Amino acid sequence: MLITSDQAVTMFARYCRARFGKKAVRTVRAKAKALRKRGDIEGHEVWNRVADEIEQRKSKAPILDGLPLRGRARRVFAFRQSAERPER
């Protein structure tokens, strides 16, 4: 199974968010900066894309009755949303 670079960025952003929590963006940006210092421009760009994805995912938190969903409620909400989508 082949995955695109966009899919890889999304998967790694989810991993970093789970692994580093609130420090994920800062940690990933630090990694990007270190790569740029070493001259790895491509690595710098990819890690910045991961950081951008983490920030974007934070702003997409589902909201119900004016409050962001967290934990189990968020998983149930996501499951119900995916169940309502038509099959392709």
C-alpha positions as CSV (number, residue, x, y, z in Angstrom):
1,M,0.0,0.0,0.0
2,L,1.4,3.3,-1.1
3,I,0.7,6.5,0.8
4,T,1.1,10.1,-0.5
5,S,3.3,12.6,1.2
6,D,0.1,14.5,2.3
7,Q,-1.2,11.4,4.0
8,A,2.2,10.8,5.7
9,V,2.2,14.4,7.0
10,T,-1.3,13.9,8.4
11,M,-0.4,10.6,10.1
12,F,2.8,12.0,11.6
13,A,1.0,15.1,12.8
14,R,-1.5,12.9,14.6
15,Y,1.3,10.9,16.1
16,C,3.3,14.0,17.3
17,R,0.1,15.5,18.8
18,A,-0.5,12.3,20.7
19,R,3.2,11.9,21.7
20,F,4.0,15.5,22.7
21,G,0.6,16.9,23.6
22,K,0.5,20.7,23.9
23,K,4.2,20.9,23.1
24,A,3.8,19.2,19.7
25,V,4.0,22.3,17.6
26,R,7.0,23.7,19.4
27,T,8.8,20.4,19.3
28,V,8.2,19.8,15.6
29,R,9.2,23.4,14.7
30,A,12.4,22.9,16.7
31,K,13.2,19.8,14.7
32,A,12.5,21.7,11.5
33,K,14.9,24.5,12.6
34,A,17.6,22.1,13.5
35,L,17.3,20.4,10.0
36,R,17.6,23.8,8.3
37,K,20.7,24.6,10.3
38,R,22.2,21.4,9.0
39,G,21.3,22.3,5.5
40,D,18.5,19.8,5.0
41,I,16.0,22.1,3.3
42,E,13.6,19.3,2.2
43,G,13.4,17.9,5.8
44,H,12.9,21.4,7.1
45,E,9.9,21.9,4.7
46,V,8.3,18.6,5.6
47,W,8.6,19.1,9.3
48,N,7.1,22.6,8.9
49,R,4.2,21.0,7.0
50,V,3.7,18.6,10.0
51,A,3.6,21.5,12.4
52,D,1.1,23.4,10.2
53,E,-1.1,20.3,10.1
54,I,-1.0,20.0,13.9
55,E,-2.0,23.6,14.2
56,Q,-4.8,23.2,11.6
57,R,-6.1,20.1,13.4
58,K,-6.2,21.9,16.7
59,S,-8.5,24.5,15.1
60,K,-10.8,21.8,13.7
61,A,-12.0,20.4,17.1
62,P,-15.7,19.5,16.9
63,I,-17.9,21.8,18.9
64,L,-21.3,20.8,20.4
65,D,-23.4,23.3,22.2
66,G,-20.6,25.9,22.2
67,L,-18.1,23.6,23.9
68,P,-15.2,21.7,22.2
69,L,-15.6,17.9,22.5
70,R,-12.8,16.0,24.3
71,G,-11.9,12.4,25.0
72,R,-14.5,9.8,24.5
73,A,-17.2,12.3,23.5
74,R,-15.0,13.4,20.6
75,R,-14.4,9.8,19.4
76,V,-18.1,9.0,19.6
77,F,-18.9,12.2,17.6
78,A,-16.3,11.3,15.0
79,F,-17.6,7.8,14.7
80,R,-21.2,9.1,14.2
81,Q,-20.0,11.6,11.6
82,S,-18.2,8.9,9.6
83,A,-21.3,6.6,9.8
84,E,-23.4,9.3,8.3
85,R,-21.1,9.7,5.3
86,P,-22.3,8.0,2.1
87,E,-20.2,5.1,0.8
88,R,-18.0,5.8,-2.2
